[in-house]
Amino acid sequence: KYTPAAPGDRTLMDSLVPFVDTLSKGGSVAEAAKASRKGAEDTKAMKASLGRAVYVGSEEEWIGKVPDPGAW
């Protein structure tokens, strides 16, 4: 295991896991991309617990507005 990051941590994993899950269930690449985009958009409302977003900028500036750059 390389990272403790998991979906919900406001990281790349929030878009990567839905992408892989969709493909592994037999979904198309287009469906996986759609799931990945939704996962990235969902990070807008998340509080960062891992990654650079934990210590860069204030949450008031981006929470609810900006998706996690790593997830996007």
CHARMM internal coordinates of N, CA and C (Angstrom, degrees):
IC EDIT
DIST 1 N 1 CA 1.4540
DIST 1 CA 1 C 1.5184
ANGL 1 N 1 CA 1 C 108.61
DIST 1 C 2 N 1.3189
ANGL 1 CA 1 C 2 N 115.85
DIHE 1 N 1 CA 1 C 2 N 130.79
DIST 2 N 2 CA 1.4521
ANGL 1 C 2 N 2 CA 120.47
DIHE 1 CA 1 C 2 N 2 CA -175.10
DIST 2 CA 2 C 1.5200
ANGL 2 N 2 CA 2 C 114.15
DIHE 1 C 2 N 2 CA 2 C -100.33
DIST 2 C 3 N 1.3099
ANGL 2 CA 2 C 3 N 117.62
DIHE 2 N 2 CA 2 C 3 N -21.85
DIST 3 N 3 CA 1.4511
ANGL 2 C 3 N 3 CA 120.67
DIHE 2 CA 2 C 3 N 3 CA -176.90
DIST 3 CA 3 C 1.5202
ANGL 3 N 3 CA 3 C 110.40
DIHE 2 C 3 N 3 CA 3 C -146.51
DIST 3 C 4 N 1.3211
ANGL 3 CA 3 C 4 N 116.79
DIHE 3 N 3 CA 3 C 4 N 148.22
DIST 4 N 4 CA 1.4652
ANGL 3 C 4 N 4 CA 118.54
DIHE 3 CA 3 C 4 N 4 CA 174.18
DIST 4 CA 4 C 1.5333
ANGL 4 N 4 CA 4 C 111.89
DIHE 3 C 4 N 4 CA 4 C -83.29
DIST 4 C 5 N 1.3305
ANGL 4 CA 4 C 5 N 117.06
DIHE 4 N 4 CA 4 C 5 N -3.17
DIST 5 N 5 CA 1.4587
ANGL 4 C 5 N 5 CA 121.27
DIHE 4 CA 4 C 5 N 5 CA -176.49
DIST 5 CA 5 C 1.5247
ANGL 5 N 5 CA 5 C 111.19
DIHE 4 C 5 N 5 CA 5 C -61.86
DIST 5 C 6 N 1.3228
ANGL 5 CA 5 C 6 N 114.52
DIHE 5 N 5 CA 5 C 6 N 140.50
DIST 6 N 6 CA 1.4569
ANGL 5 C 6 N 6 CA 122.26
DIHE 5 CA 5 C 6 N 6 CA 178.50
DIST 6 CA 6 C 1.5307
ANGL 6 N 6 CA 6 C 107.99
DIHE 5 C 6 N 6 CA 6 C -142.60
DIST 6 C 7 N 1.3239
ANGL 6 CA 6 C 7 N 117.24
DIHE 6 N 6 CA 6 C 7 N 163.57
DIST 7 N 7 CA 1.4583
ANGL 6 C 7 N 7 CA 118.24
DIHE 6 CA 6 C 7 N 7 CA 176.07
DIST 7 CA 7 C 1.5316
ANGL 7 N 7 CA 7 C 110.45
DIHE 6 C 7 N 7 CA 7 C -53.81
DIST 7 C 8 N 1.3238
ANGL 7 CA 7 C 8 N 115.32
DIHE 7 N 7 CA 7 C 8 N 135.80
DIST 8 N 8 CA 1.4543
ANGL 7 C 8 N 8 CA 120.82
DIHE 7 CA 7 C 8 N 8 CA -178.11
DIST 8 CA 8 C 1.5124
ANGL 8 N 8 CA 8 C 113.66
DIHE 7 C 8 N 8 CA 8 C 102.77
DIST 8 C 9 N 1.3384
ANGL 8 CA 8 C 9 N 117.09
DIHE 8 N 8 CA 8 C 9 N -8.43
DIST 9 N 9 CA 1.4646
ANGL 8 C 9 N 9 CA 122.07
DIHE 8 CA 8 C 9 N 9 CA 179.77
DIST 9 CA 9 C 1.5302
ANGL 9 N 9 CA 9 C 112.60
DIHE 8 C 9 N 9 CA 9 C -88.44
DIST 9 C 10 N 1.3195
ANGL 9 CA 9 C 10 N 117.45
DIHE 9 N 9 CA 9 C 10 N -2.60
DIST 10 N 10 CA 1.4755
ANGL 9 C 10 N 10 CA 123.92
DIHE 9 CA 9 C 10 N 10 CA -176.71
DIST 10 CA 10 C 1.5339
ANGL 10 N 10 CA 10 C 110.48
DIHE 9 C 10 N 10 CA 10 C 64.76
DIST 10 C 11 N 1.3271
ANGL 10 CA 10 C 11 N 114.86
DIHE 10 N 10 CA 10 C 11 N 56.76
DIST 11 N 11 CA 1.4625
ANGL 10 C 11 N 11 CA 122.31
DIHE 10 CA 10 C 11 N 11 CA -179.98
DIST 11 CA 11 C 1.5295
ANGL 11 N 11 CA 11 C 109.55
DIHE 10 C 11 N 11 CA 11 C -137.71
DIST 11 C 12 N 1.2958
ANGL 11 CA 11 C 12 N 115.67
DIHE 11 N 11 CA 11 C 12 N -176.13
DIST 12 N 12 CA 1.4666
ANGL 11 C 12 N 12 CA 122.79
DIHE 11 CA 11 C 12 N 12 CA 174.74
DIST 12 CA 12 C 1.5276
ANGL 12 N 12 CA 12 C 111.78
DIHE 11 C 12 N 12 CA 12 C -52.85
DIST 12 C 13 N 1.3162
ANGL 12 CA 12 C 13 N 117.15
DIHE 12 N 12 CA 12 C 13 N -31.24
DIST 13 N 13 CA 1.4628
ANGL 12 C 13 N 13 CA 120.88
DIHE 12 CA 12 C 13 N 13 CA -177.32
DIST 13 CA 13 C 1.5293
ANGL 13 N 13 CA 13 C 112.25
DIHE 12 C 13 N 13 CA 13 C -61.31
DIST 13 C 14 N 1.3274
ANGL 13 CA 13 C 14 N 117.10
DIHE 13 N 13 CA 13 C 14 N -25.85
DIST 14 N 14 CA 1.4650
ANGL 13 C 14 N 14 CA 120.60
DIHE 13 CA 13 C 14 N 14 CA 179.90
DIST 14 CA 14 C 1.5208
ANGL 14 N 14 CA 14 C 112.29
DIHE 13 C 14 N 14 CA 14 C -68.04
DIST 14 C 15 N 1.2989
ANGL 14 CA 14 C 15 N 118.17
DIHE 14 N 14 CA 14 C 15 N -21.16
DIST 15 N 15 CA 1.4662
ANGL 14 C 15 N 15 CA 120.53
DIHE 14 CA 14 C 15 N 15 CA 174.99
DIST 15 CA 15 C 1.5289
ANGL 15 N 15 CA 15 C 111.88
DIHE 14 C 15 N 15 CA 15 C -106.55
DIST 15 C 16 N 1.3173
ANGL 15 CA 15 C 16 N 117.65
DIHE 15 N 15 CA 15 C 16 N -31.28
DIST 16 N 16 CA 1.4630
ANGL 15 C 16 N 16 CA 121.16
DIHE 15 CA 15 C 16 N 16 CA -177.70
DIST 16 CA 16 C 1.5284
ANGL 16 N 16 CA 16 C 112.66
DIHE 15 C 16 N 16 CA 16 C -70.24
DIST 16 C 17 N 1.3133
ANGL 16 CA 16 C 17 N 117.34
DIHE 16 N 16 CA 16 C 17 N -44.29
DIST 17 N 17 CA 1.4675
ANGL 16 C 17 N 17 CA 120.48
DIHE 16 CA 16 C 17 N 17 CA -177.19
DIST 17 CA 17 C 1.5316
ANGL 17 N 17 CA 17 C 111.66
DIHE 16 C 17 N 17 CA 17 C -62.82
DIST 17 C 18 N 1.3441
ANGL 17 CA 17 C 18 N 120.35
DIHE 17 N 17 CA 17 C 18 N -46.18
DIST 18 N 18 CA 1.4678
ANGL 17 C 18 N 18 CA 118.28
DIHE 17 CA 17 C 18 N 18 CA 176.74
DIST 18 CA 18 C 1.5336
ANGL 18 N 18 CA 18 C 112.92
DIHE 17 C 18 N 18 CA 18 C -61.64
DIST 18 C 19 N 1.3251
ANGL 18 CA 18 C 19 N 116.77
DIHE 18 N 18 CA 18 C 19 N -34.75
DIST 19 N 19 CA 1.4579
ANGL 18 C 19 N 19 CA 120.98
DIHE 18 CA 18 C 19 N 19 CA 178.24
DIST 19 CA 19 C 1.5310
ANGL 19 N 19 CA 19 C 110.18
DIHE 18 C 19 N 19 CA 19 C -62.27
DIST 19 C 20 N 1.3151
ANGL 19 CA 19 C 20 N 116.42
DIHE 19 N 19 CA 19 C 20 N -51.69
DIST 20 N 20 CA 1.4682
ANGL 19 C 20 N 20 CA 121.34
DIHE 19 CA 19 C 20 N 20 CA -178.18
DIST 20 CA 20 C 1.5260
ANGL 20 N 20 CA 20 C 110.90
DIHE 19 C 20 N 20 CA 20 C -66.25
DIST 20 C 21 N 1.3339
ANGL 20 CA 20 C 21 N 117.13
DIHE 20 N 20 CA 20 C 21 N -42.12
DIST 21 N 21 CA 1.4624
ANGL 20 C 21 N 21 CA 120.31
DIHE 20 CA 20 C 21 N 21 CA 179.27
DIST 21 CA 21 C 1.5231
ANGL 21 N 21 CA 21 C 111.54
DIHE 20 C 21 N 21 CA 21 C -59.89
DIST 21 C 22 N 1.3245
ANGL 21 CA 21 C 22 N 116.67
DIHE 21 N 21 CA 21 C 22 N -43.07
DIST 22 N 22 CA 1.4644
ANGL 21 C 22 N 22 CA 120.64
DIHE 21 CA 21 C 22 N 22 CA -179.98
DIST 22 CA 22 C 1.5174
ANGL 22 N 22 CA 22 C 111.15
DIHE 21 C 22 N 22 CA 22 C -63.75
DIST 22 C 23 N 1.3288
ANGL 22 CA 22 C 23 N 117.04
DIHE 22 N 22 CA 22 C 23 N -44.22
DIST 23 N 23 CA 1.4678
ANGL 22 C 23 N 23 CA 120.18
DIHE 22 CA 22 C 23 N 23 CA 178.15
DIST 23 CA 23 C 1.5234
ANGL 23 N 23 CA 23 C 111.69
DIHE 22 C 23 N 23 CA 23 C -64.61
DIST 23 C 24 N 1.3274
ANGL 23 CA 23 C 24 N 116.87
DIHE 23 N 23 CA 23 C 24 N -41.57
DIST 24 N 24 CA 1.4638
ANGL 23 C 24 N 24 CA 119.68
DIHE 23 CA 23 C 24 N 24 CA -176.86
DIST 24 CA 24 C 1.5312
ANGL 24 N 24 CA 24 C 112.14
DIHE 23 C 24 N 24 CA 24 C -68.90
DIST 24 C 25 N 1.3262
ANGL 24 CA 24 C 25 N 116.90
DIHE 24 N 24 CA 24 C 25 N -20.64
DIST 25 N 25 CA 1.4707
ANGL 24 C 25 N 25 CA 120.83
DIHE 24 CA 24 C 25 N 25 CA 177.12
DIST 25 CA 25 C 1.5227
ANGL 25 N 25 CA 25 C 111.52
DIHE 24 C 25 N 25 CA 25 C -91.25
DIST 25 C 26 N 1.3308
ANGL 25 CA 25 C 26 N 116.53
DIHE 25 N 25 CA 25 C 26 N 8.98
DIST 26 N 26 CA 1.4575
ANGL 25 C 26 N 26 CA 120.69
DIHE 25 CA 25 C 26 N 26 CA 176.24
DIST 26 CA 26 C 1.5126
ANGL 26 N 26 CA 26 C 114.51
DIHE 25 C 26 N 26 CA 26 C 92.16
DIST 26 C 27 N 1.3052
ANGL 26 CA 26 C 27 N 117.53
DIHE 26 N 26 CA 26 C 27 N 9.28
DIST 27 N 27 CA 1.4596
ANGL 26 C 27 N 27 CA 120.64
DIHE 26 CA 26 C 27 N 27 CA 178.24
DIST 27 CA 27 C 1.5157
ANGL 27 N 27 CA 27 C 111.30
DIHE 26 C 27 N 27 CA 27 C -72.68
DIST 27 C 28 N 1.3029
ANGL 27 CA 27 C 28 N 115.51
DIHE 27 N 27 CA 27 C 28 N 162.35
DIST 28 N 28 CA 1.4632
ANGL 27 C 28 N 28 CA 121.03
DIHE 27 CA 27 C 28 N 28 CA 179.00
DIST 28 CA 28 C 1.5315
ANGL 28 N 28 CA 28 C 109.99
DIHE 27 C 28 N 28 CA 28 C -80.03
DIST 28 C 29 N 1.3168
ANGL 28 CA 28 C 29 N 115.81
DIHE 28 N 28 CA 28 C 29 N 167.74
DIST 29 N 29 CA 1.4705
ANGL 28 C 29 N 29 CA 120.66
DIHE 28 CA 28 C 29 N 29 CA 176.57
DIST 29 CA 29 C 1.5288
ANGL 29 N 29 CA 29 C 109.79
DIHE 28 C 29 N 29 CA 29 C -62.43
DIST 29 C 30 N 1.3326
ANGL 29 CA 29 C 30 N 117.06
DIHE 29 N 29 CA 29 C 30 N -37.05
DIST 30 N 30 CA 1.4681
ANGL 29 C 30 N 30 CA 120.40
DIHE 29 CA 29 C 30 N 30 CA 178.73
DIST 30 CA 30 C 1.5241
ANGL 30 N 30 CA 30 C 110.92
DIHE 29 C 30 N 30 CA 30 C -64.29
DIST 30 C 31 N 1.3275
ANGL 30 CA 30 C 31 N 116.89
DIHE 30 N 30 CA 30 C 31 N -41.42
DIST 31 N 31 CA 1.4687
ANGL 30 C 31 N 31 CA 120.45
DIHE 30 CA 30 C 31 N 31 CA 177.88
DIST 31 CA 31 C 1.5225
ANGL 31 N 31 CA 31 C 110.82
DIHE 30 C 31 N 31 CA 31 C -66.63
DIST 31 C 32 N 1.3328
ANGL 31 CA 31 C 32 N 116.32
DIHE 31 N 31 CA 31 C 32 N -39.07
DIST 32 N 32 CA 1.4574
ANGL 31 C 32 N 32 CA 120.85
DIHE 31 CA 31 C 32 N 32 CA 178.66
DIST 32 CA 32 C 1.5275
ANGL 32 N 32 CA 32 C 110.58
DIHE 31 C 32 N 32 CA 32 C -65.12
DIST 32 C 33 N 1.3254
ANGL 32 CA 32 C 33 N 116.38
DIHE 32 N 32 CA 32 C 33 N -40.20
DIST 33 N 33 CA 1.4686
ANGL 32 C 33 N 33 CA 120.44
DIHE 32 CA 32 C 33 N 33 CA 178.07
DIST 33 CA 33 C 1.5194
ANGL 33 N 33 CA 33 C 110.56
DIHE 32 C 33 N 33 CA 33 C -64.42
DIST 33 C 34 N 1.3159
ANGL 33 CA 33 C 34 N 116.78
DIHE 33 N 33 CA 33 C 34 N -38.77
DIST 34 N 34 CA 1.4661
ANGL 33 C 34 N 34 CA 120.61
DIHE 33 CA 33 C 34 N 34 CA 178.31
DIST 34 CA 34 C 1.5364
ANGL 34 N 34 CA 34 C 110.34
DIHE 33 C 34 N 34 CA 34 C -64.60
DIST 34 C 35 N 1.3184
ANGL 34 CA 34 C 35 N 117.26
DIHE 34 N 34 CA 34 C 35 N -43.05
DIST 35 N 35 CA 1.4667
ANGL 34 C 35 N 35 CA 121.44
DIHE 34 CA 34 C 35 N 35 CA 178.10
DIST 35 CA 35 C 1.5263
ANGL 35 N 35 CA 35 C 110.66
DIHE 34 C 35 N 35 CA 35 C -64.30
DIST 35 C 36 N 1.3245
ANGL 35 CA 35 C 36 N 116.10
DIHE 35 N 35 CA 35 C 36 N -38.61
DIST 36 N 36 CA 1.4582
ANGL 35 C 36 N 36 CA 121.27
DIHE 35 CA 35 C 36 N 36 CA 178.63
DIST 36 CA 36 C 1.5287
ANGL 36 N 36 CA 36 C 111.13
DIHE 35 C 36 N 36 CA 36 C -64.89
DIST 36 C 37 N 1.3120
ANGL 36 CA 36 C 37 N 116.63
DIHE 36 N 36 CA 36 C 37 N -43.31
DIST 37 N 37 CA 1.4751
ANGL 36 C 37 N 37 CA 121.20
DIHE 36 CA 36 C 37 N 37 CA 178.83
DIST 37 CA 37 C 1.5303
ANGL 37 N 37 CA 37 C 110.39
DIHE 36 C 37 N 37 CA 37 C -62.46
DIST 37 C 38 N 1.3333
ANGL 37 CA 37 C 38 N 116.99
DIHE 37 N 37 CA 37 C 38 N -42.42
DIST 38 N 38 CA 1.4620
ANGL 37 C 38 N 38 CA 120.52
DIHE 37 CA 37 C 38 N 38 CA 178.17
DIST 38 CA 38 C 1.5204
ANGL 38 N 38 CA 38 C 110.32
DIHE 37 C 38 N 38 CA 38 C -62.43
DIST 38 C 39 N 1.3362
ANGL 38 CA 38 C 39 N 116.74
DIHE 38 N 38 CA 38 C 39 N -42.63
DIST 39 N 39 CA 1.4648
ANGL 38 C 39 N 39 CA 120.51
DIHE 38 CA 38 C 39 N 39 CA 177.91
DIST 39 CA 39 C 1.5177
ANGL 39 N 39 CA 39 C 112.08
DIHE 38 C 39 N 39 CA 39 C -60.52
DIST 39 C 40 N 1.3255
ANGL 39 CA 39 C 40 N 116.15
DIHE 39 N 39 CA 39 C 40 N -40.78
DIST 40 N 40 CA 1.4698
ANGL 39 C 40 N 40 CA 120.36
DIHE 39 CA 39 C 40 N 40 CA 178.62
DIST 40 CA 40 C 1.5245
ANGL 40 N 40 CA 40 C 110.62
DIHE 39 C 40 N 40 CA 40 C -67.19
DIST 40 C 41 N 1.3347
ANGL 40 CA 40 C 41 N 117.24
DIHE 40 N 40 CA 40 C 41 N -43.64
DIST 41 N 41 CA 1.4681
ANGL 40 C 41 N 41 CA 120.46
DIHE 40 CA 40 C 41 N 41 CA 179.28
DIST 41 CA 41 C 1.5218
ANGL 41 N 41 CA 41 C 111.55
DIHE 40 C 41 N 41 CA 41 C -63.56
DIST 41 C 42 N 1.3281
ANGL 41 CA 41 C 42 N 116.68
DIHE 41 N 41 CA 41 C 42 N -34.30
DIST 42 N 42 CA 1.4648
ANGL 41 C 42 N 42 CA 120.66
DIHE 41 CA 41 C 42 N 42 CA 179.68
DIST 42 CA 42 C 1.5237
ANGL 42 N 42 CA 42 C 112.81
DIHE 41 C 42 N 42 CA 42 C -64.74
DIST 42 C 43 N 1.3288
ANGL 42 CA 42 C 43 N 117.65
DIHE 42 N 42 CA 42 C 43 N -18.37
DIST 43 N 43 CA 1.4718
ANGL 42 C 43 N 43 CA 119.67
DIHE 42 CA 42 C 43 N 43 CA -179.95
DIST 43 CA 43 C 1.5218
ANGL 43 N 43 CA 43 C 112.04
DIHE 42 C 43 N 43 CA 43 C -71.76
DIST 43 C 44 N 1.3345
ANGL 43 CA 43 C 44 N 118.01
DIHE 43 N 43 CA 43 C 44 N -13.52
DIST 44 N 44 CA 1.4672
ANGL 43 C 44 N 44 CA 120.66
DIHE 43 CA 43 C 44 N 44 CA -179.92
DIST 44 CA 44 C 1.5239
ANGL 44 N 44 CA 44 C 111.96
DIHE 43 C 44 N 44 CA 44 C -54.68
DIST 44 C 45 N 1.3079
ANGL 44 CA 44 C 45 N 116.52
DIHE 44 N 44 CA 44 C 45 N -40.13
DIST 45 N 45 CA 1.4636
ANGL 44 C 45 N 45 CA 121.16
DIHE 44 CA 44 C 45 N 45 CA -175.04
DIST 45 CA 45 C 1.5254
ANGL 45 N 45 CA 45 C 113.52
DIHE 44 C 45 N 45 CA 45 C -94.36
DIST 45 C 46 N 1.3214
ANGL 45 CA 45 C 46 N 117.64
DIHE 45 N 45 CA 45 C 46 N 2.70
DIST 46 N 46 CA 1.4650
ANGL 45 C 46 N 46 CA 120.75
DIHE 45 CA 45 C 46 N 46 CA -177.09
DIST 46 CA 46 C 1.5187
ANGL 46 N 46 CA 46 C 112.21
DIHE 45 C 46 N 46 CA 46 C -89.32
DIST 46 C 47 N 1.3128
ANGL 46 CA 46 C 47 N 114.75
DIHE 46 N 46 CA 46 C 47 N 146.70
DIST 47 N 47 CA 1.4613
ANGL 46 C 47 N 47 CA 121.24
DIHE 46 CA 46 C 47 N 47 CA 171.92
DIST 47 CA 47 C 1.5302
ANGL 47 N 47 CA 47 C 106.74
DIHE 46 C 47 N 47 CA 47 C -87.30
DIST 47 C 48 N 1.3142
ANGL 47 CA 47 C 48 N 116.73
DIHE 47 N 47 CA 47 C 48 N 130.75
DIST 48 N 48 CA 1.4678
ANGL 47 C 48 N 48 CA 120.70
DIHE 47 CA 47 C 48 N 48 CA -178.25
DIST 48 CA 48 C 1.5235
ANGL 48 N 48 CA 48 C 110.75
DIHE 47 C 48 N 48 CA 48 C -69.37
DIST 48 C 49 N 1.3226
ANGL 48 CA 48 C 49 N 115.66
DIHE 48 N 48 CA 48 C 49 N 135.82
DIST 49 N 49 CA 1.4639
ANGL 48 C 49 N 49 CA 119.63
DIHE 48 CA 48 C 49 N 49 CA 175.83
DIST 49 CA 49 C 1.5216
ANGL 49 N 49 CA 49 C 111.79
DIHE 48 C 49 N 49 CA 49 C -123.19
DIST 49 C 50 N 1.3183
ANGL 49 CA 49 C 50 N 116.92
DIHE 49 N 49 CA 49 C 50 N -13.82
DIST 50 N 50 CA 1.4608
ANGL 49 C 50 N 50 CA 122.00
DIHE 49 CA 49 C 50 N 50 CA 176.78
DIST 50 CA 50 C 1.5241
ANGL 50 N 50 CA 50 C 108.42
DIHE 49 C 50 N 50 CA 50 C -142.28
DIST 50 C 51 N 1.3102
ANGL 50 CA 50 C 51 N 117.19
DIHE 50 N 50 CA 50 C 51 N 164.05
DIST 51 N 51 CA 1.4506
ANGL 50 C 51 N 51 CA 121.86
DIHE 50 CA 50 C 51 N 51 CA 175.51
DIST 51 CA 51 C 1.5207
ANGL 51 N 51 CA 51 C 113.64
DIHE 50 C 51 N 51 CA 51 C 83.66
DIST 51 C 52 N 1.3030
ANGL 51 CA 51 C 52 N 114.87
DIHE 51 N 51 CA 51 C 52 N -177.39
DIST 52 N 52 CA 1.4584
ANGL 51 C 52 N 52 CA 122.22
DIHE 51 CA 51 C 52 N 52 CA -175.29
DIST 52 CA 52 C 1.5259
ANGL 52 N 52 CA 52 C 112.57
DIHE 51 C 52 N 52 CA 52 C -63.40
DIST 52 C 53 N 1.3109
ANGL 52 CA 52 C 53 N 117.77
DIHE 52 N 52 CA 52 C 53 N -32.33
DIST 53 N 53 CA 1.4671
ANGL 52 C 53 N 53 CA 121.25
DIHE 52 CA 52 C 53 N 53 CA -178.10
DIST 53 CA 53 C 1.5249
ANGL 53 N 53 CA 53 C 112.53
DIHE 52 C 53 N 53 CA 53 C -60.65
DIST 53 C 54 N 1.3206
ANGL 53 CA 53 C 54 N 117.20
DIHE 53 N 53 CA 53 C 54 N -18.58
DIST 54 N 54 CA 1.4660
ANGL 53 C 54 N 54 CA 120.87
DIHE 53 CA 53 C 54 N 54 CA 178.81
DIST 54 CA 54 C 1.5183
ANGL 54 N 54 CA 54 C 110.85
DIHE 53 C 54 N 54 CA 54 C -64.63
DIST 54 C 55 N 1.3195
ANGL 54 CA 54 C 55 N 117.52
DIHE 54 N 54 CA 54 C 55 N -36.66
DIST 55 N 55 CA 1.4658
ANGL 54 C 55 N 55 CA 119.65
DIHE 54 CA 54 C 55 N 55 CA -172.63
DIST 55 CA 55 C 1.5275
ANGL 55 N 55 CA 55 C 115.02
DIHE 54 C 55 N 55 CA 55 C -121.48
DIST 55 C 56 N 1.3218
ANGL 55 CA 55 C 56 N 118.74
DIHE 55 N 55 CA 55 C 56 N 6.17
DIST 56 N 56 CA 1.4660
ANGL 55 C 56 N 56 CA 121.07
DIHE 55 CA 55 C 56 N 56 CA 179.55
DIST 56 CA 56 C 1.5231
ANGL 56 N 56 CA 56 C 109.66
DIHE 55 C 56 N 56 CA 56 C -110.81
DIST 56 C 57 N 1.3153
ANGL 56 CA 56 C 57 N 116.26
DIHE 56 N 56 CA 56 C 57 N 123.11
DIST 57 N 57 CA 1.4595
ANGL 56 C 57 N 57 CA 121.66
DIHE 56 CA 56 C 57 N 57 CA 177.01
DIST 57 CA 57 C 1.5082
ANGL 57 N 57 CA 57 C 112.92
DIHE 56 C 57 N 57 CA 57 C 73.36
DIST 57 C 58 N 1.3126
ANGL 57 CA 57 C 58 N 115.97
DIHE 57 N 57 CA 57 C 58 N 172.17
DIST 58 N 58 CA 1.4567
ANGL 57 C 58 N 58 CA 119.66
DIHE 57 CA 57 C 58 N 58 CA 178.38
DIST 58 CA 58 C 1.5172
ANGL 58 N 58 CA 58 C 109.15
DIHE 57 C 58 N 58 CA 58 C -102.45
DIST 58 C 59 N 1.3128
ANGL 58 CA 58 C 59 N 115.51
DIHE 58 N 58 CA 58 C 59 N 144.59
DIST 59 N 59 CA 1.4542
ANGL 58 C 59 N 59 CA 120.78
DIHE 58 CA 58 C 59 N 59 CA -176.93
DIST 59 CA 59 C 1.5236
ANGL 59 N 59 CA 59 C 112.48
DIHE 58 C 59 N 59 CA 59 C -59.95
DIST 59 C 60 N 1.3054
ANGL 59 CA 59 C 60 N 117.14
DIHE 59 N 59 CA 59 C 60 N -32.65
DIST 60 N 60 CA 1.4651
ANGL 59 C 60 N 60 CA 119.99
DIHE 59 CA 59 C 60 N 60 CA -178.95
DIST 60 CA 60 C 1.5243
ANGL 60 N 60 CA 60 C 111.58
DIHE 59 C 60 N 60 CA 60 C -58.47
DIST 60 C 61 N 1.3099
ANGL 60 CA 60 C 61 N 116.57
DIHE 60 N 60 CA 60 C 61 N -28.59
DIST 61 N 61 CA 1.4644
ANGL 60 C 61 N 61 CA 120.94
DIHE 60 CA 60 C 61 N 61 CA -178.40
DIST 61 CA 61 C 1.5161
ANGL 61 N 61 CA 61 C 113.11
DIHE 60 C 61 N 61 CA 61 C -75.27
DIST 61 C 62 N 1.3294
ANGL 61 CA 61 C 62 N 118.51
DIHE 61 N 61 CA 61 C 62 N -28.72
DIST 62 N 62 CA 1.4557
ANGL 61 C 62 N 62 CA 119.52
DIHE 61 CA 61 C 62 N 62 CA -172.46
DIST 62 CA 62 C 1.5217
ANGL 62 N 62 CA 62 C 116.27
DIHE 61 C 62 N 62 CA 62 C -125.82
DIST 62 C 63 N 1.3156
ANGL 62 CA 62 C 63 N 119.55
DIHE 62 N 62 CA 62 C 63 N -21.73
DIST 63 N 63 CA 1.4630
ANGL 62 C 63 N 63 CA 119.01
DIHE 62 CA 62 C 63 N 63 CA -174.79
DIST 63 CA 63 C 1.5318
ANGL 63 N 63 CA 63 C 110.41
DIHE 62 C 63 N 63 CA 63 C -63.13
DIST 63 C 64 N 1.2993
ANGL 63 CA 63 C 64 N 116.16
DIHE 63 N 63 CA 63 C 64 N 129.41
DIST 64 N 64 CA 1.4483
ANGL 63 C 64 N 64 CA 122.88
DIHE 63 CA 63 C 64 N 64 CA -177.19
DIST 64 CA 64 C 1.5177
ANGL 64 N 64 CA 64 C 114.18
DIHE 63 C 64 N 64 CA 64 C 83.72
DIST 64 C 65 N 1.3335
ANGL 64 CA 64 C 65 N 117.43
DIHE 64 N 64 CA 64 C 65 N -3.51
DIST 65 N 65 CA 1.4629
ANGL 64 C 65 N 65 CA 120.87
DIHE 64 CA 64 C 65 N 65 CA -175.87
DIST 65 CA 65 C 1.5231
ANGL 65 N 65 CA 65 C 113.22
DIHE 64 C 65 N 65 CA 65 C -121.35
DIST 65 C 66 N 1.3130
ANGL 65 CA 65 C 66 N 116.59
DIHE 65 N 65 CA 65 C 66 N -44.14
DIST 66 N 66 CA 1.4615
ANGL 65 C 66 N 66 CA 121.52
DIHE 65 CA 65 C 66 N 66 CA -170.65
DIST 66 CA 66 C 1.5258
ANGL 66 N 66 CA 66 C 110.20
DIHE 65 C 66 N 66 CA 66 C -117.28
DIST 66 C 67 N 1.3581
ANGL 66 CA 66 C 67 N 118.17
DIHE 66 N 66 CA 66 C 67 N 125.23
DIST 67 N 67 CA 1.4562
ANGL 66 C 67 N 67 CA 119.39
DIHE 66 CA 66 C 67 N 67 CA 175.15
DIST 67 CA 67 C 1.5304
ANGL 67 N 67 CA 67 C 110.39
DIHE 66 C 67 N 67 CA 67 C -70.89
DIST 67 C 68 N 1.3116
ANGL 67 CA 67 C 68 N 115.52
DIHE 67 N 67 CA 67 C 68 N 158.79
DIST 68 N 68 CA 1.4580
ANGL 67 C 68 N 68 CA 119.98
DIHE 67 CA 67 C 68 N 68 CA 178.17
DIST 68 CA 68 C 1.5225
ANGL 68 N 68 CA 68 C 109.94
DIHE 67 C 68 N 68 CA 68 C -60.63
DIST 68 C 69 N 1.3430
ANGL 68 CA 68 C 69 N 118.81
DIHE 68 N 68 CA 68 C 69 N 127.04
DIST 69 N 69 CA 1.4706
ANGL 68 C 69 N 69 CA 121.30
DIHE 68 CA 68 C 69 N 69 CA -179.15
DIST 69 CA 69 C 1.5237
ANGL 69 N 69 CA 69 C 113.26
DIHE 68 C 69 N 69 CA 69 C -58.30
DIST 69 C 70 N 1.3116
ANGL 69 CA 69 C 70 N 117.45
DIHE 69 N 69 CA 69 C 70 N -36.47
DIST 70 N 70 CA 1.4578
ANGL 69 C 70 N 70 CA 120.61
DIHE 69 CA 69 C 70 N 70 CA 179.59
DIST 70 CA 70 C 1.5195
ANGL 70 N 70 CA 70 C 111.88
DIHE 69 C 70 N 70 CA 70 C -67.96
DIST 70 C 71 N 1.3094
ANGL 70 CA 70 C 71 N 116.41
DIHE 70 N 70 CA 70 C 71 N -34.67
DIST 71 N 71 CA 1.4614
ANGL 70 C 71 N 71 CA 120.62
DIHE 70 CA 70 C 71 N 71 CA 178.99
DIST 71 CA 71 C 1.5203
ANGL 71 N 71 CA 71 C 111.06
DIHE 70 C 71 N 71 CA 71 C -75.81
DIST 71 C 72 N 1.3046
ANGL 71 CA 71 C 72 N 116.97
DIHE 71 N 71 CA 71 C 72 N -29.39
DIST 72 N 72 CA 1.4534
ANGL 71 C 72 N 72 CA 120.91
DIHE 71 CA 71 C 72 N 72 CA -176.93
DIST 72 CA 72 C 1.5012
ANGL 72 N 72 CA 72 C 110.16
DIHE 71 C 72 N 72 CA 72 C -81.45
END
COOR INIT
IC SEED 1 N 1 CA 1 C
IC BUILD
